[in-house]
Amino acid sequence: MRLGWFFGVFGLCVGCSQCQGESPSERHATSQAPLMIASREGDGCPRVTPAKRTGTVGNAHVIEASGLVASRKQPPVLWIHNDSGNEAVLYAVRPDGESLASYHLSGCECVDWEDIAIGPGPRPDTDYLYIADSGTNSQAREVITIYRVAEPKVPEHHNEDVSLEGVETIRLSYPGHLVHDAETLFIDPADGDLYIVTKSALGDSGVYRAKAPLDTNLTEQLELVKLLQFPDTGARGAPRSTAGDIAADGSAILLKTYTQAFWFPREKGEAVADALSKPPCAVPLATEPQGEAIGIAADGSGYYTVSEGEHQPIYFFGITQ
């Protein structure tokens, strides 16, 4: 999402979920009351080291990094993609910013790519990349697209530029023909369920689920499992949900807005909705011009962030329990 664009049209309410009703419950067609996120510190929260700048994105084609996820079988590879109006390309980079490969997704388009996730899919013991074409920069749409493709083998020291075949298309709709902007995607490693978190200028964000196995032939309707209310601190963009991830072992869910990040510990076997019902731990972010991407390291040792813009820094926050 281009933040300047959003503020420019906010008064017109074009394609914005907050324009579909006067209350969060109406905007999400639910009787659920939104759960205010009240962060905590101390017992049960990870200790997070200050931001470490690991490098700068070297690929000049990465100009609007909107999604980031860490490879789990090829660490320390990071997957990044651009926002709307760019080519349908996934970029594999190292944490120091070195470009390893660019993969053009065959048969796909980038209407408004907003986030990327990694998780299980149709083939056992295979990691899949999921790309959420779920934003409303270009148009308000009732059906959003998720692209899924088996994670390719990334070369170690060669800036490869190739086409990536075998991409599947998953189409999803919100209940009640609602339209939402959404910039957060994650896949539960335990069962392969897909989760979308919507974005609102007023801070109310629906957590929607599509249960696995995901159908590539029909448009599936998402299910609202939790309605969250991100706090407004007064900082620009503070309540707007922009990214998220889940740990490789499912033990934590990480959600962020433009200026805040929240770490939700999750017990083994606990439902995602239940984990998100508990007070999260407040964790730090770096000051970025437009931070819309976050990803947990494969080994759970911390998380990475990167902002939109040319040659932006990649930050890493180390975690100790």
Backbone hydrogen bonds, N-H to C=O, Kabsch-Sander energy under -0.5 kcal/mol:
donor,donor_aa,acceptor,acceptor_aa,energy
3,L,1,M,-0.8
6,F,2,R,-2.2
7,F,3,L,-2.2
8,G,4,G,-1.8
9,V,5,W,-1.5
10,F,6,F,-0.8
12,L,9,V,-1.5
13,C,9,V,-1.2
13,C,10,F,-0.8
14,V,9,V,-0.7
15,G,13,C,-0.7
16,C,13,C,-0.6
19,C,16,C,-1.6
20,Q,17,S,-1.7
27,R,23,S,-2.5
28,H,24,P,-1.4
29,A,26,E,-0.9
30,T,25,S,-2.4
35,L,227,L,-3.3
36,M,34,P,-0.7
37,I,229,Q,-2.6
38,A,36,M,-0.8
39,S,37,I,-0.6
40,R,280,P,-2.2
45,C,42,G,-2.2
47,R,320,T,-3.6
48,V,46,P,-0.6
49,T,318,G,-2.7
52,K,316,F,-2.4
54,T,52,K,-0.9
54,T,314,I,-2.2
55,G,314,I,-1.0
56,T,96,D,-1.2
57,V,312,Q,-2.7
58,G,97,G,-2.3
60,A,58,G,-0.5
62,V,59,N,-1.6
63,I,61,H,-1.2
66,S,81,H,-2.3
67,G,81,H,-1.0
69,V,79,W,-1.9
71,S,77,V,-2.6
77,V,74,Q,-2.3
78,L,93,V,-2.9
79,W,69,V,-3.1
80,I,91,Y,-2.5
81,H,67,G,-1.3
82,N,89,V,-0.5
83,D,64,E,-0.6
85,G,110,C,-1.1
86,N,83,D,-0.8
89,V,87,E,-1.9
90,L,103,Y,-2.6
91,Y,80,I,-2.9
92,A,90,L,-0.5
92,A,101,A,-2.8
93,V,78,L,-2.7
93,V,91,Y,-0.6
94,R,98,E,-2.3
97,G,94,R,-2.4
100,L,92,A,-3.0
101,A,92,A,-1.6
102,S,160,E,-2.9
103,Y,90,L,-3.1
104,H,102,S,-0.6
104,H,162,V,-2.9
105,L,88,A,-2.5
105,L,103,Y,-0.6
106,S,104,H,-0.8
106,S,164,L,-2.0
108,C,105,L,-1.7
111,V,109,E,-0.9
114,E,132,A,-3.0
115,D,132,A,-0.8
117,A,130,Y,-2.5
119,G,128,Y,-1.9
121,G,123,R,-0.5
126,T,123,R,-0.9
128,Y,119,G,-3.0
129,L,149,V,-3.2
130,Y,117,A,-2.8
131,I,147,Y,-2.6
132,A,115,D,-3.0
133,D,131,I,-0.8
133,D,145,T,-3.0
134,S,112,D,-0.7
134,S,132,A,-1.3
135,G,112,D,-1.8
141,R,139,Q,-0.6
144,I,172,L,-2.9
145,T,133,D,-1.8
146,I,170,I,-3.1
147,Y,131,I,-2.5
148,R,168,E,-2.5
149,V,129,L,-2.0
151,E,127,D,-2.8
160,E,100,L,-1.8
160,E,158,H,-2.3
162,V,102,S,-2.2
164,L,104,H,-3.3
165,E,163,S,-0.6
168,E,148,R,-3.3
170,I,146,I,-3.0
171,R,218,L,-0.5
172,L,144,I,-2.4
173,S,220,E,-2.3
174,Y,142,E,-0.8
174,Y,178,L,-0.5
177,H,174,Y,-1.1
178,L,175,P,-1.2
181,D,199,K,-0.6
182,A,134,S,-1.0
183,E,197,V,-0.9
184,T,197,V,-0.9
186,F,195,Y,-1.9
188,D,193,D,-2.6
192,G,188,D,-2.7
194,L,210,A,-2.8
195,Y,186,F,-2.6
196,I,208,Y,-2.6
197,V,184,T,-2.0
198,T,196,I,-0.5
198,T,206,G,-2.3
199,K,181,D,-3.0
203,G,200,S,-1.3
205,S,203,G,-0.5
205,S,228,L,-2.7
207,V,226,K,-3.4
208,Y,196,I,-3.3
208,Y,206,G,-0.7
209,R,223,E,-2.9
210,A,194,L,-2.5
220,E,171,R,-2.5
220,E,218,L,-0.7
222,L,173,S,-3.4
222,L,220,E,-0.5
223,E,209,R,-2.3
225,V,207,V,-3.0
225,V,223,E,-0.5
226,K,207,V,-1.2
228,L,205,S,-2.9
228,L,226,K,-0.6
229,Q,35,L,-2.4
230,F,203,G,-2.7
233,T,231,P,-0.7
238,A,235,A,-2.2
240,R,237,G,-1.4
241,S,239,P,-0.7
242,T,256,K,-2.5
243,A,256,K,-1.3
245,D,254,L,-2.2
247,A,252,A,-2.6
250,G,247,A,-1.9
253,I,264,F,-2.1
254,L,245,D,-3.0
255,L,253,I,-0.5
255,L,262,F,-2.4
256,K,243,A,-2.5
257,T,260,Q,-2.9
258,Y,237,G,-1.3
258,Y,240,R,-0.7
261,A,283,V,-0.6
262,F,255,L,-3.0
263,W,281,C,-3.0
264,F,253,I,-3.3
264,F,262,F,-0.6
266,R,251,S,-2.7
270,E,267,E,-2.0
275,A,271,A,-2.3
276,L,272,V,-2.3
277,S,274,D,-1.0
278,K,275,A,-1.0
281,C,263,W,-3.2
282,A,40,R,-1.9
283,V,261,A,-1.9
288,E,286,A,-0.8
292,E,290,Q,-0.7
292,E,306,V,-0.7
293,A,306,V,-0.8
295,G,304,Y,-2.1
297,A,302,G,-2.7
300,G,297,A,-1.8
303,Y,317,F,-1.6
304,Y,295,G,-3.2
305,T,315,Y,-1.8
306,V,293,A,-1.1
307,S,313,P,-0.5
308,E,290,Q,-2.1
309,G,63,I,-1.8
311,H,62,V,-0.6
312,Q,309,G,-0.6
314,I,55,G,-2.8
315,Y,305,T,-2.4
315,Y,313,P,-0.5
316,F,52,K,-2.5
317,F,303,Y,-2.5
318,G,316,F,-0.5
319,I,301,S,-3.0
320,T,47,R,-2.8
